[in-house]
């Protein structure tokens, strides 16, 4: 929706303080999304409309994150080195991290493809190829856009030192809180039900 896009753009401008990041972070996901829908159209997959629409926000959020990671790593390195060397380090270090992140996400969405419900299978397939496209778009376009636009990070976001002190100075206290919460969540697993009827998912006001 336009309002969501506007809020995202304002958040990017707030944290990065430059319009260049809007282009760097936005073009890659849009390119990957276009390739995804184009592939789905070529294959003529019978995706349910609401699932077809749901592909976009997931891919946009992941694609933007990939671009952010790459661009911010470059911005940190370019303060100490030249542009070409910084781009090489960005691709060598952060590029591998983004690749592993993309692979794990693809495996996660690929688990939908084991479902015997065709729309779920096609949804998983769409997400898998979409994430792959967004990763390739980020790896190819982000370095080029950085070089063309001469991107540099403006300002600095200071992390919360108080929160960092709690995590580092009181690790046992943190674990004493985190472990019981995790155990309670595990004990609640049996309350989840995976049994459902396809008929219950149908619109009630529509004749079968």
N, C-alpha and C positions, 0 to 999 in steps of 0.2 A: 504494500500500500504506500501511497505517496507520503503519508505522515511518518511511517516507519523509516522510509528512506531518508527523509529530512532529519529525523532524530539521529540516525546513524551518521549522517554527514556532519551534523553539529558536534557529535561526540568526537569524531575524527579531528575536526578543526580545533576542538577544545584541548585535546591531548597532544596533537602534533603541531598546531599553530601554523599550518601552511596548506594552501590549496593543492600543492603538488601531491600530497599524500592521498587526496581524494582520487586523483587520476591513477596513481601507482597501485592503490589498494582496490580500486573499483574496476579497472579495465580487465584484469586477469580473471576474476570471477565471472564477469559478464561474458568474456570470451569462452570460458569453460562451459557456462550455462548454454550459450548458443550452440556449441558443439554437441552438448548433451541432448538438447531438444532436436537438433538436426539428425543425430544418430537414431533417436527414438522414432522420428518421423520416417527415416529410411527403412527401419526395421518393421514399422507399422505395428508396434506392440500395443495390445488392447489395455492400456492403463486406465484405471478409474479416474474420472476428471479431478476429484479432490486430491488424489494421490499425485497426479501429474502436476498440479499446482503446488503441492507440498514439497516437490523436489527443489524448487527455486530457493526458498529461504535457507534450507539446510546447506546447499552448495554455496550460496552467497556468504554465509557466516564462516564456513570452513575456508573458502577461497580468500576472503579478506584476511583471515588469521594467518594463512600462509604468506601472503604479501607483507603483512605487518612484521612478521618474524624476520623475513629476509631484509626488508628495508631498514629496520631498526638495528640489525647486526651490522649492516653496511655503515650506518650513521655513526655507530660506536667506533668502528675501525678506521673510518676516514679521518678522524681527528688525530690519529697517530701516524697514518701512512698515506700513500698516494691513492688516487681513485682506482686505478687498475688493480693494484695489489689488494685493496679493500674489497673489490668485487670478487676477486679470486678467493679470498678468505671466506667471504660470505657464502659463496657457492660450495666451498669445500667443507665448511663446518656446519653452518646453519642449513645448507641445502640437504645434507644427510639427515639432520634431525627432522626437517619437514617431510622428507621422503619416508622415514620410519613412521611418522605420525599419520601420513596419508595411507600407508599400507595397513596399519592397525585399524584405522577407521574403515577402510574398504573391507577388511575381514569382518568387522563388526556388522556393517550393513549387509555384507554377503550372507550372513547367517539367516537373513530373511528369505533367502532363496531356497532354503530347505523346507519352507512351508508348502503344504499341499493346496493352499489358497492361491489361485493364479495372480490376483492383484498384488498380494504380498510378495510373490516371487518377482514380478515385474518391477515393483517398487525397489526391492533390493538390487536388482540388476541396474536400474536407472541410477541409483545412488553410487554404486560401485564405479560405473563408467564415468559418472559425473565428477566424482572425487579425483579420479585419475586425470580427467581433462583439466580440472582446476589446478592440480599440482603441476602438470606440464605447462599450463598457461602462466603460473606464477614463476616457475623456473626460467621460462623463456622471456616473458615480458618484463618482469620486475627489473632485472639488470639493465635492459635496454631503456626502460623509462627513467631509471635513476640516472643513467648517463645522459639521456636527452634533456631531462629537466634540471640536472644539476642539483639533485635533492640533498638537503642537509637538515639535520634535526634542529629545531628551534626550541629553546627552553629546556627545562629539565623537570621531570616528575620525581619528587622525593618520596621514597618508600617510608612506610610507618616504622620508625625505629622502636617504638614501644612494643609493637607486635613482634618485631624481630627479636627483641630482648626476651620476651616471654617464651618464644620457641627455643631459643638457644640456651637461656639461663635456667629454664625450668622444664627440661624435656620429660622428666618422669611425671610431673603434674599434667602435662599435655597428654601423655599416653594414658594416664589414669582416667582422663575424661573421654578420650577418643575410643579406647577399647570397649568400655561398657556400652557406648552408643552403637558401636558396630555389632556387638553381641546381641543387643536388643533387636536390631534390624534383622539379624540372622534368625532369631527366634520367631520373628513375625512372618518369615517366608511361607510356612505352611498355610497361612491364612489366605495366600494368593491362590486364585483358581484359574486354571487354563482351559477349563471346559466351557464351551459356548456353542450356541446354535446359530447356524447361518441364517435361519429364519428370523431370529431375534434382531439381526443386523439390518434386515430389510425395512424400508419405510412402512410404518403401520397403516398409513392412509392409502397405500397403493395395492390394488389387487395383485395376487400372485400370478 
